[in-house]
Amino acid sequence: MFKYLPWIIVAVLLILLAIGILTRPDSPDTNGYVKEYEAAISKRDDQIKAKTAQVERLVLEVEKRDSMHAENERRLKTALNAKSKEVDRLLKNPIVIAVRESTPEIDSLITDLQYKIDFQSSYIQELDSAYTGLRVDFDKLKNNFDEQIKLYQENFEAQKLINESDRKQLRKVRRQLRVMKAVAILGTVGGIFLGSR
């Protein structure tokens, strides 16, 4: 019986080794960090999508307002030009010229009317200039948002690569630990076996 004891011990140790290697006990959540990180990345991705949608809505609104502005500007300039032409036509009428020369109050009213038309024209030009300045500022803001979104997406992709690299490294370490356990058990069994001879 003692003659076969080393072989029995070797067989039991090999069986234990096979059970230890083939059946992996449920290890504690070593991927908890990875899962938490993936959740953060997913949240960041959702934020990027929301920011992109917000910028797109803003762009659509500005384009709609640009269209309305262009239509209003065209309409106002047309009306102003029509009024200006009508006033110029009336001012060239010999009857109006005679009335202006004979009645200073009427001349004063007509001069005020011309001043108001000129003022409205310059005011429309100032508003158009201010609107163009706002449009330029909005374009800069939109470009800034686009750059931020691009940076977020690049960061997101880089984090995914780092995450995958961490997973690969973790798998590699686990394989090395299993091999070291197997070598340790085989070395112990071999030492016991050689020591018993």
Buried (B, 14 or more C-beta within 10 A) or exposed (E): EEEEEBEEBBEEBEEEBEEBEEEEEEEEEEBEEBEEBBEEBEEBBEEBEEBBEEBEEBBEEBEEBEEEBEEBBEEBBEEBEEBBEEBEEEEEEEEBEEEBEEEEEEBEEBEEBBEEBEEBBEEBEEBBEEBEEEBEEBEEEBEEBEEEBEEBBEEBEEBBEEBEEBEEEBEEEEEEEEEEEBEEBBEEBEEBBEEEE
